[in-house]
Amino acid sequence: IFDDPKTVAEIQEACATIRKAMVQINLEAAKGTAQAFNQMTRWVNTKEEHCAKIITLVSEYCLAQRVKPLSEGR
């Protein structure tokens, strides 16, 4: 049911995108132009979308895991 390697790969890909967005945000901020500000805003939105994706993946994955109760004999 659960595909751990796939989930980990999706999270790693989202993290890579977030890192790239942070670099691009800093580069655009240094330019100081209106066009750079618009591009920076798009990068911030992209970063936030990928952050939300990580939050959703981790929370849904953890909520879907089942915890087995201890047996009566223990």
Secondary structure, DSSP 4 states (H G I P E B T S, - for coil): ---HHHHHHHHHHHHHHHHHHHHHHHHHHHH--HHHHHHHHHHHHHHHHHHHHHHHHHHHHHHH--PPPPPTT-
